[in-house]
Amino acid sequence: MEVRGRYWNGSWGRMARRDIWLLSDRRLWRVRGRIGGDEGQEVSYDFSDEASARSMVDRMMKTSAGTWRDLTEAVRQESNHRQDQ
């Protein structure tokens, strides 16, 4: 699945950090959320359309504390850089 959106609440630490991924394979849209760092708890929701998936991303951000940052472009640039090497 391709990363179509990547968001972080700007907080560090196991208790405060929140991450959200918006993924798609052009047929299925998946929203993954994680509370905590790499070892944190994850949830995943599948949708048949982009609008519903993005609505879930918005709801997840609104219900979690922090100053949300859109990391999508940074993730794409990193991925492209790795492919070029």
HTML snippet that shows the backbone in 3Dmol.js (N, CA, C, O; Angstrom):
<script src="https://3Dmol.org/build/3Dmol-min.js"></script>
<div id="view" style="width:600px;height:400px;position:relative"></div>
<script>
const pdb = `
ATOM      1  N   MET A   1       0.843  -1.179   0.000  1.00  0.00           N
ATOM      2  CA  MET A   1       0.000   0.000   0.000  1.00  0.00           C
ATOM      3  C   MET A   1       0.891   1.246   0.000  1.00  0.00           C
ATOM      4  O   MET A   1       1.956   1.269   0.618  1.00  0.00           O
ATOM      5  N   GLU A   2       0.444   2.245  -0.685  1.00  0.00           N
ATOM      6  CA  GLU A   2       1.188   3.497  -0.791  1.00  0.00           C
ATOM      7  C   GLU A   2       0.761   4.472   0.306  1.00  0.00           C
ATOM      8  O   GLU A   2      -0.424   4.601   0.613  1.00  0.00           O
ATOM      9  N   VAL A   3       1.739   5.149   0.886  1.00  0.00           N
ATOM     10  CA  VAL A   3       1.443   6.168   1.901  1.00  0.00           C
ATOM     11  C   VAL A   3       0.889   7.394   1.193  1.00  0.00           C
ATOM     12  O   VAL A   3       1.573   8.007   0.374  1.00  0.00           O
ATOM     13  N   ARG A   4      -0.335   7.745   1.506  1.00  0.00           N
ATOM     14  CA  ARG A   4      -0.987   8.913   0.916  1.00  0.00           C
ATOM     15  C   ARG A   4      -1.048  10.073   1.895  1.00  0.00           C
ATOM     16  O   ARG A   4      -1.291  11.213   1.500  1.00  0.00           O
ATOM     17  N   GLY A   5      -0.826   9.783   3.174  1.00  0.00           N
ATOM     18  CA  GLY A   5      -0.801  10.818   4.203  1.00  0.00           C
ATOM     19  C   GLY A   5      -0.078  10.295   5.423  1.00  0.00           C
ATOM     20  O   GLY A   5      -0.187   9.118   5.767  1.00  0.00           O
ATOM     21  N   ARG A   6       0.663  11.177   6.079  1.00  0.00           N
ATOM     22  CA  ARG A   6       1.417  10.790   7.283  1.00  0.00           C
ATOM     23  C   ARG A   6       1.382  11.970   8.238  1.00  0.00           C
ATOM     24  O   ARG A   6       1.774  13.078   7.873  1.00  0.00           O
ATOM     25  N   TYR A   7       0.916  11.740   9.452  1.00  0.00           N
ATOM     26  CA  TYR A   7       0.690  12.817  10.407  1.00  0.00           C
ATOM     27  C   TYR A   7       1.243  12.433  11.780  1.00  0.00           C
ATOM     28  O   TYR A   7       1.233  11.263  12.164  1.00  0.00           O
ATOM     29  N   TRP A   8       1.721  13.436  12.508  1.00  0.00           N
ATOM     30  CA  TRP A   8       2.303  13.238  13.841  1.00  0.00           C
ATOM     31  C   TRP A   8       1.862  14.397  14.717  1.00  0.00           C
ATOM     32  O   TRP A   8       1.795  15.536  14.255  1.00  0.00           O
ATOM     33  N   ASN A   9       1.561  14.117  15.978  1.00  0.00           N
ATOM     34  CA  ASN A   9       1.051  15.163  16.865  1.00  0.00           C
ATOM     35  C   ASN A   9       2.142  16.039  17.476  1.00  0.00           C
ATOM     36  O   ASN A   9       1.836  16.907  18.294  1.00  0.00           O
ATOM     37  N   GLY A  10       3.392  15.837  17.104  1.00  0.00           N
ATOM     38  CA  GLY A  10       4.464  16.700  17.565  1.00  0.00           C
ATOM     39  C   GLY A  10       4.962  16.404  18.966  1.00  0.00           C
ATOM     40  O   GLY A  10       5.818  17.123  19.481  1.00  0.00           O
ATOM     41  N   SER A  11       4.442  15.359  19.590  1.00  0.00           N
ATOM     42  CA  SER A  11       4.852  15.013  20.957  1.00  0.00           C
ATOM     43  C   SER A  11       5.782  13.808  20.949  1.00  0.00           C
ATOM     44  O   SER A  11       5.640  12.894  20.136  1.00  0.00           O
ATOM     45  N   TRP A  12       6.739  13.829  21.876  1.00  0.00           N
ATOM     46  CA  TRP A  12       7.669  12.722  22.043  1.00  0.00           C
ATOM     47  C   TRP A  12       7.283  11.937  23.277  1.00  0.00           C
ATOM     48  O   TRP A  12       6.630  12.462  24.179  1.00  0.00           O
ATOM     49  N   GLY A  13       7.678  10.708  23.315  1.00  0.00           N
ATOM     50  CA  GLY A  13       7.449   9.890  24.507  1.00  0.00           C
ATOM     51  C   GLY A  13       6.317   8.912  24.322  1.00  0.00           C
ATOM     52  O   GLY A  13       5.382   9.135  23.553  1.00  0.00           O
ATOM     53  N   ARG A  14       6.429   7.824  25.050  1.00  0.00           N
ATOM     54  CA  ARG A  14       5.456   6.741  24.913  1.00  0.00           C
ATOM     55  C   ARG A  14       4.028   7.149  25.229  1.00  0.00           C
ATOM     56  O   ARG A  14       3.095   6.670  24.585  1.00  0.00           O
ATOM     57  N   MET A  15       3.845   8.002  26.183  1.00  0.00           N
ATOM     58  CA  MET A  15       2.489   8.341  26.611  1.00  0.00           C
ATOM     59  C   MET A  15       1.827   9.415  25.744  1.00  0.00           C
ATOM     60  O   MET A  15       0.603   9.432  25.614  1.00  0.00           O
ATOM     61  N   ALA A  16       2.609  10.297  25.160  1.00  0.00           N
ATOM     62  CA  ALA A  16       2.039  11.454  24.469  1.00  0.00           C
ATOM     63  C   ALA A  16       2.032  11.339  22.950  1.00  0.00           C
ATOM     64  O   ALA A  16       1.208  11.977  22.295  1.00  0.00           O
ATOM     65  N   ARG A  17       2.917  10.551  22.381  1.00  0.00           N
ATOM     66  CA  ARG A  17       3.063  10.514  20.924  1.00  0.00           C
ATOM     67  C   ARG A  17       1.856   9.853  20.250  1.00  0.00           C
ATOM     68  O   ARG A  17       1.327   8.848  20.725  1.00  0.00           O
ATOM     69  N   ARG A  18       1.439  10.454  19.124  1.00  0.00           N
ATOM     70  CA  ARG A  18       0.376   9.911  18.285  1.00  0.00           C
ATOM     71  C   ARG A  18       0.832   9.992  16.833  1.00  0.00           C
ATOM     72  O   ARG A  18       1.403  10.999  16.415  1.00  0.00           O
ATOM     73  N   ASP A  19       0.580   8.935  16.064  1.00  0.00           N
ATOM     74  CA  ASP A  19       0.917   8.894  14.643  1.00  0.00           C
ATOM     75  C   ASP A  19      -0.284   8.375  13.864  1.00  0.00           C
ATOM     76  O   ASP A  19      -1.023   7.510  14.333  1.00  0.00           O
ATOM     77  N   ILE A  20      -0.460   8.922  12.667  1.00  0.00           N
ATOM     78  CA  ILE A  20      -1.546   8.475  11.785  1.00  0.00           C
ATOM     79  C   ILE A  20      -0.985   8.317  10.382  1.00  0.00           C
ATOM     80  O   ILE A  20      -0.240   9.168   9.897  1.00  0.00           O
ATOM     81  N   TRP A  21      -1.355   7.211   9.735  1.00  0.00           N
ATOM     82  CA  TRP A  21      -1.000   6.965   8.340  1.00  0.00           C
ATOM     83  C   TRP A  21      -2.276   6.813   7.525  1.00  0.00           C
ATOM     84  O   TRP A  21      -3.238   6.189   7.973  1.00  0.00           O
ATOM     85  N   LEU A  22      -2.281   7.381   6.339  1.00  0.00           N
ATOM     86  CA  LEU A  22      -3.350   7.181   5.362  1.00  0.00           C
ATOM     87  C   LEU A  22      -2.708   6.406   4.214  1.00  0.00           C
ATOM     88  O   LEU A  22      -1.771   6.886   3.576  1.00  0.00           O
ATOM     89  N   LEU A  23      -3.219   5.213   3.961  1.00  0.00           N
ATOM     90  CA  LEU A  23      -2.633   4.316   2.969  1.00  0.00           C
ATOM     91  C   LEU A  23      -3.677   3.926   1.931  1.00  0.00           C
ATOM     92  O   LEU A  23      -4.873   3.900   2.222  1.00  0.00           O
ATOM     93  N   SER A  24      -3.218   3.623   0.716  1.00  0.00           N
ATOM     94  CA  SER A  24      -4.152   3.170  -0.304  1.00  0.00           C
ATOM     95  C   SER A  24      -3.447   2.307  -1.340  1.00  0.00           C
ATOM     96  O   SER A  24      -2.277   2.518  -1.657  1.00  0.00           O
ATOM     97  N   ASP A  25      -4.181   1.339  -1.857  1.00  0.00           N
ATOM     98  CA  ASP A  25      -3.714   0.541  -2.989  1.00  0.00           C
ATOM     99  C   ASP A  25      -4.590   0.798  -4.222  1.00  0.00           C
ATOM    100  O   ASP A  25      -4.624  -0.001  -5.157  1.00  0.00           O
ATOM    101  N   ARG A  26      -5.291   1.925  -4.197  1.00  0.00           N
ATOM    102  CA  ARG A  26      -6.204   2.403  -5.243  1.00  0.00           C
ATOM    103  C   ARG A  26      -7.581   1.736  -5.215  1.00  0.00           C
ATOM    104  O   ARG A  26      -8.502   2.203  -5.885  1.00  0.00           O
ATOM    105  N   ARG A  27      -7.732   0.656  -4.455  1.00  0.00           N
ATOM    106  CA  ARG A  27      -9.048   0.049  -4.272  1.00  0.00           C
ATOM    107  C   ARG A  27      -9.512   0.208  -2.833  1.00  0.00           C
ATOM    108  O   ARG A  27     -10.686   0.462  -2.564  1.00  0.00           O
ATOM    109  N   LEU A  28      -8.567   0.054  -1.917  1.00  0.00           N
ATOM    110  CA  LEU A  28      -8.852   0.104  -0.486  1.00  0.00           C
ATOM    111  C   LEU A  28      -8.095   1.274   0.125  1.00  0.00           C
ATOM    112  O   LEU A  28      -6.951   1.552  -0.235  1.00  0.00           O
ATOM    113  N   TRP A  29      -8.751   1.946   1.048  1.00  0.00           N
ATOM    114  CA  TRP A  29      -8.117   3.026   1.819  1.00  0.00           C
ATOM    115  C   TRP A  29      -8.036   2.564   3.252  1.00  0.00           C
ATOM    116  O   TRP A  29      -9.028   2.098   3.811  1.00  0.00           O
ATOM    117  N   ARG A  30      -6.862   2.686   3.861  1.00  0.00           N
ATOM    118  CA  ARG A  30      -6.661   2.257   5.242  1.00  0.00           C
ATOM    119  C   ARG A  30      -6.115   3.419   6.063  1.00  0.00           C
ATOM    120  O   ARG A  30      -5.221   4.142   5.624  1.00  0.00           O
ATOM    121  N   VAL A  31      -6.664   3.584   7.253  1.00  0.00           N
ATOM    122  CA  VAL A  31      -6.172   4.569   8.210  1.00  0.00           C
ATOM    123  C   VAL A  31      -5.610   3.782   9.380  1.00  0.00           C
ATOM    124  O   VAL A  31      -6.306   2.981  10.004  1.00  0.00           O
ATOM    125  N   ARG A  32      -4.327   4.028   9.667  1.00  0.00           N
ATOM    126  CA  ARG A  32      -3.668   3.406  10.814  1.00  0.00           C
ATOM    127  C   ARG A  32      -3.337   4.479  11.822  1.00  0.00           C
ATOM    128  O   ARG A  32      -2.825   5.540  11.466  1.00  0.00           O
ATOM    129  N   GLY A  33      -3.625   4.209  13.073  1.00  0.00           N
ATOM    130  CA  GLY A  33      -3.277   5.127  14.138  1.00  0.00           C
ATOM    131  C   GLY A  33      -2.466   4.405  15.193  1.00  0.00           C
ATOM    132  O   GLY A  33      -2.703   3.232  15.480  1.00  0.00           O
ATOM    133  N   ARG A  34      -1.501   5.119  15.770  1.00  0.00           N
ATOM    134  CA  ARG A  34      -0.680   4.512  16.821  1.00  0.00           C
ATOM    135  C   ARG A  34      -0.545   5.481  17.985  1.00  0.00           C
ATOM    136  O   ARG A  34      -0.290   6.672  17.802  1.00  0.00           O
ATOM    137  N   ILE A  35      -0.722   4.946  19.174  1.00  0.00           N
ATOM    138  CA  ILE A  35      -0.513   5.692  20.411  1.00  0.00           C
ATOM    139  C   ILE A  35       0.781   5.179  21.012  1.00  0.00           C
ATOM    140  O   ILE A  35       0.930   3.980  21.250  1.00  0.00           O
ATOM    141  N   GLY A  36       1.711   6.079  21.256  1.00  0.00           N
ATOM    142  CA  GLY A  36       3.002   5.682  21.790  1.00  0.00           C
ATOM    143  C   GLY A  36       4.027   5.563  20.678  1.00  0.00           C
ATOM    144  O   GLY A  36       3.725   5.849  19.520  1.00  0.00           O
ATOM    145  N   GLY A  37       5.210   5.153  21.014  1.00  0.00           N
ATOM    146  CA  GLY A  37       6.284   5.014  20.038  1.00  0.00           C
ATOM    147  C   GLY A  37       6.133   3.741  19.223  1.00  0.00           C
ATOM    148  O   GLY A  37       5.025   3.255  18.995  1.00  0.00           O
ATOM    149  N   ASP A  38       7.282   3.210  18.785  1.00  0.00           N
ATOM    150  CA  ASP A  38       7.275   2.013  17.948  1.00  0.00           C
ATOM    151  C   ASP A  38       6.583   0.818  18.597  1.00  0.00           C
ATOM    152  O   ASP A  38       6.053  -0.047  17.899  1.00  0.00           O
ATOM    153  N   GLU A  39       6.586   0.768  19.887  1.00  0.00           N
ATOM    154  CA  GLU A  39       5.971  -0.345  20.617  1.00  0.00           C
ATOM    155  C   GLU A  39       4.532  -0.042  21.032  1.00  0.00           C
ATOM    156  O   GLU A  39       3.931  -0.811  21.783  1.00  0.00           O
ATOM    157  N   GLY A  40       3.980   1.063  20.554  1.00  0.00           N
ATOM    158  CA  GLY A  40       2.658   1.496  20.989  1.00  0.00           C
ATOM    159  C   GLY A  40       1.519   0.663  20.434  1.00  0.00           C
ATOM    160  O   GLY A  40       1.714  -0.236  19.616  1.00  0.00           O
ATOM    161  N   GLN A  41       0.330   0.987  20.902  1.00  0.00           N
ATOM    162  CA  GLN A  41      -0.877   0.309  20.447  1.00  0.00           C
ATOM    163  C   GLN A  41      -1.322   0.884  19.109  1.00  0.00           C
ATOM    164  O   GLN A  41      -1.265   2.095  18.895  1.00  0.00           O
ATOM    165  N   GLU A  42      -1.764   0.008  18.211  1.00  0.00           N
ATOM    166  CA  GLU A  42      -2.231   0.456  16.896  1.00  0.00           C
ATOM    167  C   GLU A  42      -3.682   0.054  16.670  1.00  0.00           C
ATOM    168  O   GLU A  42      -4.170  -0.953  17.182  1.00  0.00           O
ATOM    169  N   VAL A  43      -4.351   0.897  15.871  1.00  0.00           N
ATOM    170  CA  VAL A  43      -5.685   0.596  15.370  1.00  0.00           C
ATOM    171  C   VAL A  43      -5.646   0.781  13.859  1.00  0.00           C
ATOM    172  O   VAL A  43      -4.805   1.511  13.334  1.00  0.00           O
ATOM    173  N   SER A  44      -6.555   0.118  13.173  1.00  0.00           N
ATOM    174  CA  SER A  44      -6.594   0.218  11.716  1.00  0.00           C
ATOM    175  C   SER A  44      -8.053   0.185  11.266  1.00  0.00           C
ATOM    176  O   SER A  44      -8.858  -0.601  11.766  1.00  0.00           O
ATOM    177  N   TYR A  45      -8.373   1.057  10.313  1.00  0.00           N
ATOM    178  CA  TYR A  45      -9.731   1.136   9.778  1.00  0.00           C
ATOM    179  C   TYR A  45      -9.645   1.108   8.257  1.00  0.00           C
ATOM    180  O   TYR A  45      -8.813   1.801   7.671  1.00  0.00           O
ATOM    181  N   ASP A  46     -10.495   0.316   7.615  1.00  0.00           N
ATOM    182  CA  ASP A  46     -10.515   0.215   6.157  1.00  0.00           C
ATOM    183  C   ASP A  46     -11.754   0.899   5.591  1.00  0.00           C
ATOM    184  O   ASP A  46     -12.839   0.837   6.169  1.00  0.00           O
ATOM    185  N   PHE A  47     -11.564   1.554   4.446  1.00  0.00           N
ATOM    186  CA  PHE A  47     -12.637   2.291   3.779  1.00  0.00           C
ATOM    187  C   PHE A  47     -12.591   2.011   2.281  1.00  0.00           C
ATOM    188  O   PHE A  47     -11.546   1.658   1.735  1.00  0.00           O
ATOM    189  N   SER A  48     -13.722   2.170   1.636  1.00  0.00           N
ATOM    190  CA  SER A  48     -13.784   1.946   0.190  1.00  0.00           C
ATOM    191  C   SER A  48     -13.550   3.226  -0.606  1.00  0.00           C
ATOM    192  O   SER A  48     -13.402   3.180  -1.827  1.00  0.00           O
ATOM    193  N   ASP A  49     -13.516   4.381   0.091  1.00  0.00           N
ATOM    194  CA  ASP A  49     -13.312   5.644  -0.633  1.00  0.00           C
ATOM    195  C   ASP A  49     -12.422   6.590   0.171  1.00  0.00           C
ATOM    196  O   ASP A  49     -12.335   6.511   1.396  1.00  0.00           O
ATOM    197  N   GLU A  50     -11.764   7.487  -0.566  1.00  0.00           N
ATOM    198  CA  GLU A  50     -10.816   8.419   0.035  1.00  0.00           C
ATOM    199  C   GLU A  50     -11.484   9.386   1.007  1.00  0.00           C
ATOM    200  O   GLU A  50     -10.931   9.670   2.069  1.00  0.00           O
ATOM    201  N   ALA A  51     -12.654   9.890   0.661  1.00  0.00           N
ATOM    202  CA  ALA A  51     -13.320  10.882   1.504  1.00  0.00           C
ATOM    203  C   ALA A  51     -13.609  10.322   2.901  1.00  0.00           C
ATOM    204  O   ALA A  51     -13.397  11.009   3.900  1.00  0.00           O
ATOM    205  N   SER A  52     -14.084   9.095   2.972  1.00  0.00           N
ATOM    206  CA  SER A  52     -14.372   8.485   4.277  1.00  0.00           C
ATOM    207  C   SER A  52     -13.096   8.276   5.083  1.00  0.00           C
ATOM    208  O   SER A  52     -13.077   8.487   6.296  1.00  0.00           O
ATOM    209  N   ALA A  53     -12.032   7.862   4.403  1.00  0.00           N
ATOM    210  CA  ALA A  53     -10.755   7.649   5.083  1.00  0.00           C
ATOM    211  C   ALA A  53     -10.209   8.970   5.622  1.00  0.00           C
ATOM    212  O   ALA A  53      -9.747   9.031   6.761  1.00  0.00           O
ATOM    213  N   ARG A  54     -10.259  10.017   4.817  1.00  0.00           N
ATOM    214  CA  ARG A  54      -9.759  11.318   5.265  1.00  0.00           C
ATOM    215  C   ARG A  54     -10.613  11.878   6.405  1.00  0.00           C
ATOM    216  O   ARG A  54     -10.099  12.572   7.283  1.00  0.00           O
ATOM    217  N   SER A  55     -11.895  11.585   6.394  1.00  0.00           N
ATOM    218  CA  SER A  55     -12.767  12.001   7.483  1.00  0.00           C
ATOM    219  C   SER A  55     -12.332  11.333   8.792  1.00  0.00           C
ATOM    220  O   SER A  55     -12.353  11.966   9.848  1.00  0.00           O
ATOM    221  N   MET A  56     -11.944  10.075   8.724  1.00  0.00           N
ATOM    222  CA  MET A  56     -11.458   9.369   9.914  1.00  0.00           C
ATOM    223  C   MET A  56     -10.145   9.976  10.403  1.00  0.00           C
ATOM    224  O   MET A  56      -9.953  10.138  11.608  1.00  0.00           O
ATOM    225  N   VAL A  57      -9.237  10.314   9.480  1.00  0.00           N
ATOM    226  CA  VAL A  57      -7.981  10.976   9.863  1.00  0.00           C
ATOM    227  C   VAL A  57      -8.295  12.263  10.613  1.00  0.00           C
ATOM    228  O   VAL A  57      -7.717  12.528  11.666  1.00  0.00           O
ATOM    229  N   ASP A  58      -9.208  13.060  10.073  1.00  0.00           N
ATOM    230  CA  ASP A  58      -9.589  14.319  10.725  1.00  0.00           C
ATOM    231  C   ASP A  58     -10.150  14.079  12.126  1.00  0.00           C
ATOM    232  O   ASP A  58      -9.797  14.796  13.062  1.00  0.00           O
ATOM    233  N   ARG A  59     -11.014  13.085  12.276  1.00  0.00           N
ATOM    234  CA  ARG A  59     -11.597  12.780  13.590  1.00  0.00           C
ATOM    235  C   ARG A  59     -10.522  12.356  14.583  1.00  0.00           C
ATOM    236  O   ARG A  59     -10.543  12.758  15.746  1.00  0.00           O
ATOM    237  N   MET A  60      -9.578  11.534  14.109  1.00  0.00           N
ATOM    238  CA  MET A  60      -8.513  11.068  14.994  1.00  0.00           C
ATOM    239  C   MET A  60      -7.650  12.241  15.461  1.00  0.00           C
ATOM    240  O   MET A  60      -7.258  12.293  16.626  1.00  0.00           O
ATOM    241  N   MET A  61      -7.357  13.168  14.573  1.00  0.00           N
ATOM    242  CA  MET A  61      -6.541  14.319  14.953  1.00  0.00           C
ATOM    243  C   MET A  61      -7.296  15.231  15.919  1.00  0.00           C
ATOM    244  O   MET A  61      -6.705  15.756  16.863  1.00  0.00           O
ATOM    245  N   LYS A  62      -8.587  15.421  15.694  1.00  0.00           N
ATOM    246  CA  LYS A  62      -9.373  16.314  16.551  1.00  0.00           C
ATOM    247  C   LYS A  62      -9.544  15.762  17.961  1.00  0.00           C
ATOM    248  O   LYS A  62      -9.734  16.528  18.905  1.00  0.00           O
ATOM    249  N   THR A  63      -9.478  14.450  18.113  1.00  0.00           N
ATOM    250  CA  THR A  63      -9.697  13.848  19.430  1.00  0.00           C
ATOM    251  C   THR A  63      -8.392  13.533  20.161  1.00  0.00           C
ATOM    252  O   THR A  63      -8.415  12.947  21.243  1.00  0.00           O
ATOM    253  N   SER A  64      -7.259  13.919  19.579  1.00  0.00           N
ATOM    254  CA  SER A  64      -5.962  13.691  20.216  1.00  0.00           C
ATOM    255  C   SER A  64      -5.257  15.020  20.435  1.00  0.00           C
ATOM    256  O   SER A  64      -5.297  15.911  19.586  1.00  0.00           O
ATOM    257  N   ALA A  65      -4.616  15.135  21.578  1.00  0.00           N
ATOM    258  CA  ALA A  65      -3.898  16.365  21.908  1.00  0.00           C
ATOM    259  C   ALA A  65      -2.641  16.512  21.064  1.00  0.00           C
ATOM    260  O   ALA A  65      -2.115  15.539  20.523  1.00  0.00           O
ATOM    261  N   GLY A  66      -2.180  17.733  20.967  1.00  0.00           N
ATOM    262  CA  GLY A  66      -0.926  18.008  20.277  1.00  0.00           C
ATOM    263  C   GLY A  66      -1.119  18.974  19.131  1.00  0.00           C
ATOM    264  O   GLY A  66      -2.239  19.330  18.765  1.00  0.00           O
ATOM    265  N   THR A  67      -0.002  19.384  18.580  1.00  0.00           N
ATOM    266  CA  THR A  67      -0.004  20.238  17.400  1.00  0.00           C
ATOM    267  C   THR A  67       0.322  19.343  16.206  1.00  0.00           C
ATOM    268  O   THR A  67       1.485  19.019  15.967  1.00  0.00           O
ATOM    269  N   TRP A  68      -0.695  18.952  15.469  1.00  0.00           N
ATOM    270  CA  TRP A  68      -0.522  17.978  14.396  1.00  0.00           C
ATOM    271  C   TRP A  68       0.293  18.546  13.243  1.00  0.00           C
ATOM    272  O   TRP A  68       0.110  19.689  12.825  1.00  0.00           O
ATOM    273  N   ARG A  69       1.195  17.712  12.746  1.00  0.00           N
ATOM    274  CA  ARG A  69       2.060  18.076  11.626  1.00  0.00           C
ATOM    275  C   ARG A  69       1.825  17.101  10.482  1.00  0.00           C
ATOM    276  O   ARG A  69       1.721  15.892  10.690  1.00  0.00           O
ATOM    277  N   ASP A  70       1.744  17.640   9.277  1.00  0.00           N
ATOM    278  CA  ASP A  70       1.605  16.822   8.076  1.00  0.00           C
ATOM    279  C   ASP A  70       3.009  16.478   7.588  1.00  0.00           C
ATOM    280  O   ASP A  70       3.732  17.348   7.104  1.00  0.00           O
ATOM    281  N   LEU A  71       3.389  15.218   7.714  1.00  0.00           N
ATOM    282  CA  LEU A  71       4.712  14.753   7.320  1.00  0.00           C
ATOM    283  C   LEU A  71       4.704  14.067   5.950  1.00  0.00           C
ATOM    284  O   LEU A  71       5.702  13.462   5.560  1.00  0.00           O
ATOM    285  N   THR A  72       3.606  14.155   5.229  1.00  0.00           N
ATOM    286  CA  THR A  72       3.437  13.420   3.989  1.00  0.00           C
ATOM    287  C   THR A  72       4.549  13.713   2.987  1.00  0.00           C
ATOM    288  O   THR A  72       5.144  12.784   2.441  1.00  0.00           O
ATOM    289  N   GLU A  73       4.831  14.956   2.744  1.00  0.00           N
ATOM    290  CA  GLU A  73       5.847  15.314   1.748  1.00  0.00           C
ATOM    291  C   GLU A  73       7.229  14.845   2.181  1.00  0.00           C
ATOM    292  O   GLU A  73       8.007  14.377   1.350  1.00  0.00           O
ATOM    293  N   ALA A  74       7.542  14.961   3.440  1.00  0.00           N
ATOM    294  CA  ALA A  74       8.841  14.506   3.946  1.00  0.00           C
ATOM    295  C   ALA A  74       8.993  13.001   3.759  1.00  0.00           C
ATOM    296  O   ALA A  74      10.072  12.526   3.403  1.00  0.00           O
ATOM    297  N   VAL A  75       7.928  12.251   3.994  1.00  0.00           N
ATOM    298  CA  VAL A  75       7.966  10.795   3.812  1.00  0.00           C
ATOM    299  C   VAL A  75       8.165  10.467   2.336  1.00  0.00           C
ATOM    300  O   VAL A  75       8.936   9.566   2.005  1.00  0.00           O
ATOM    301  N   ARG A  76       7.488  11.176   1.452  1.00  0.00           N
ATOM    302  CA  ARG A  76       7.646  10.937   0.003  1.00  0.00           C
ATOM    303  C   ARG A  76       9.068  11.233  -0.449  1.00  0.00           C
ATOM    304  O   ARG A  76       9.657  10.460  -1.205  1.00  0.00           O
ATOM    305  N   GLN A  77       9.615  12.343   0.009  1.00  0.00           N
ATOM    306  CA  GLN A  77      10.984  12.702  -0.376  1.00  0.00           C
ATOM    307  C   GLN A  77      11.974  11.657   0.112  1.00  0.00           C
ATOM    308  O   GLN A  77      12.893  11.289  -0.620  1.00  0.00           O
ATOM    309  N   GLU A  78      11.805  11.179   1.322  1.00  0.00           N
ATOM    310  CA  GLU A  78      12.692  10.148   1.865  1.00  0.00           C
ATOM    311  C   GLU A  78      12.579   8.868   1.042  1.00  0.00           C
ATOM    312  O   GLU A  78      13.591   8.239   0.733  1.00  0.00           O
ATOM    313  N   SER A  79      11.353   8.480   0.685  1.00  0.00           N
ATOM    314  CA  SER A  79      11.139   7.293  -0.124  1.00  0.00           C
ATOM    315  C   SER A  79      11.788   7.429  -1.504  1.00  0.00           C
ATOM    316  O   SER A  79      12.426   6.496  -1.992  1.00  0.00           O
ATOM    317  N   ASN A  80      11.619   8.591  -2.123  1.00  0.00           N
ATOM    318  CA  ASN A  80      12.227   8.833  -3.443  1.00  0.00           C
ATOM    319  C   ASN A  80      13.745   8.816  -3.349  1.00  0.00           C
ATOM    320  O   ASN A  80      14.418   8.295  -4.238  1.00  0.00           O
ATOM    321  N   HIS A  81      14.283   9.381  -2.280  1.00  0.00           N
ATOM    322  CA  HIS A  81      15.729   9.414  -2.083  1.00  0.00           C
ATOM    323  C   HIS A  81      16.277   7.985  -1.971  1.00  0.00           C
ATOM    324  O   HIS A  81      17.317   7.669  -2.549  1.00  0.00           O
ATOM    325  N   ARG A  82      15.582   7.137  -1.233  1.00  0.00           N
ATOM    326  CA  ARG A  82      16.010   5.744  -1.082  1.00  0.00           C
ATOM    327  C   ARG A  82      15.964   5.004  -2.416  1.00  0.00           C
ATOM    328  O   ARG A  82      16.848   4.199  -2.708  1.00  0.00           O
ATOM    329  N   GLN A  83      14.942   5.270  -3.225  1.00  0.00           N
ATOM    330  CA  GLN A  83      14.810   4.592  -4.517  1.00  0.00           C
ATOM    331  C   GLN A  83      15.900   5.031  -5.495  1.00  0.00           C
ATOM    332  O   GLN A  83      16.317   4.250  -6.351  1.00  0.00           O
ATOM    333  N   ASP A  84      16.359   6.264  -5.372  1.00  0.00           N
ATOM    334  CA  ASP A  84      17.386   6.788  -6.268  1.00  0.00           C
ATOM    335  C   ASP A  84      18.768   6.226  -5.951  1.00  0.00           C
ATOM    336  O   ASP A  84      19.662   6.262  -6.797  1.00  0.00           O
ATOM    337  N   GLN A  85      18.944   5.713  -4.749  1.00  0.00           N
ATOM    338  CA  GLN A  85      20.275   5.232  -4.352  1.00  0.00           C
ATOM    339  C   GLN A  85      20.542   3.827  -4.835  1.00  0.00           C
ATOM    340  O   GLN A  85      21.616   3.281  -4.582  1.00  0.00           O
TER     341      GLN A  85
END
`;
const viewer = $3Dmol.createViewer("view");
viewer.addModel(pdb, "pdb");
viewer.setStyle({}, {cartoon: {color: "spectrum"}});
viewer.zoomTo();
viewer.render();
</script>
